[in-house]
Amino acid sequence: MVRTGWRPRSVPEQLALVGLACVPVAFAWPWLHTSLGMDLPCPLRRFTGVPCPLCGMTTAAAALADGDLGASLAANPFLIVLAAGTLGMTVLMAARLAGRVAPARRWSPRTDRAVTLVVTVVMAVSWVVQLNRFGWL
């Protein structure tokens, strides 16, 4: 079968493309927030007062885009994990596009379970960090 064009085949590649799409937003967000009064409230925190595991991501991304690593880590340290994953997948996708790396293969059920477990643990730790940050723990 002949490939007619490159397209992301794996979930990590698709998530990396979402991460790349967020980069210009991170740079534009401070201007949008101050000039237009735009806001991205967390629905869970707004209605219950409880922060979600992703609370602070917008602030962290804008701080990282501004070069302020300390403020980014303070807002949500897990953004660095997501940024590193996005960067790594971008390099991998470029290598695949150039034909230097084989196309993505389907994960085995064991690998799928392991990745699901790691993501679940990272999200749980992120939530504990956010609950602590907002005084819930």
N, C-alpha and C positions, 0 to 999 in steps of 0.2 A: 504494500500500500504506500503510495507517495503522499508525503505531507504537502499540502497546498500553502501552508503558511504557519508561522510560529504562533502558538497560543499557550498560555499557561495551562499546564496539565495537572498540577498538584495544588492542594489546598495551601501549603506554604507559599507557593508562587503567587497564588491569587491574593493571599493576605499581604504579601510583600508589595503587590501593586496597589492595594488599598493604602498601605503605609506610605508608599511613594506619593500617592495622591494627596495625602495629608501634609506633606512637607510644605507646599506653597501656602496652605491654610495656616500652618504654624507661624510662618513669617508674616502673613497678613493679619492674623488674629489681633495683635495689639492695636493696630490701626482701626480695624473693624469695631473693636470693643470700645475704644475711646471716642472715635469720630461718629460712629453711628449708634452707639449704645447697645450693640448686639450682645446677647448673653446666651450661654448654653448651660442652663441649670440641669443638675442631675435630678431626674424625676423621683427616684427613690428618696433622695435627701430632701427634696422640696416637700413631698407629701408625708414622709414619716420622720424626718430628721436624722435618719440613719444613713451614713455615707456608704456608697457602693464601692466595690474593689477598684473601679476606674475613676473615682473622684480625684480631681486634680490633674487629669491627663492633659486637658487643654492648656492649663496654666504651665504644666511641666514642659509640654511641647513648645509653647511660645518662649519660655525661658531658655530652653535648649537652643532654639533657633536664634535667640539673641546672644548666645554664647555664655549664658550664666548657668553653669553646671550645678552649682550649689542650690540655686533657687529651683532648678528642675528636680533635683533629688529631693528637696524639701516638699515640693508639691506632690510628686508621686515617683518614687524611685524605680518603679517597674517600667517607666517609659524608656529608661536606658536599655532595658532588656529588649523591649519591642523595637527600639531604634537599631540596636545591634543585629537583631534578627532580620529586620528589613534590609539593612546594609548587606548582610551576608547573603540573603536570598537574591538581592539585586546583582551581586557579583556572580552568583551561580547562574541566574537567568541569562546574564550577558554571555557567560561561557557556553551555555547551552545554545544560545542564539548564534554564536560564532562557530558552533560545531565542535568545540573543544571538550565538551562534557556530554555524556549520553542523556537522552530525554528522561524525564521523570518516570519512575516505575511505580506501580501500585504497591503500597505498603503491605507487609504481611499482617495478619490479624494480631500477632504478638506485638509488632512494632506499633500498630494502631492503638492497642491498649496501653502500651508504655507511654506513648505521646499524650494520650488522653489523661493518664494519671499525672504526668508532669505538669500539664496545663492546669489541671484541677488543683494540684498542690500550689502552684504559683499564684493562681487566683485566690486561693484560701489565705495564703500568706499576705497577699496584697490587701485583702479585706481586713485582716488583723492589723496591718500597718495603718490602714485608713481609719479603722475604729479607734485605734490608739491615738492617732493624730488628732482626731476630733473629740477626744475625751470620753469615748464610750467604754474604754477598758481601763 
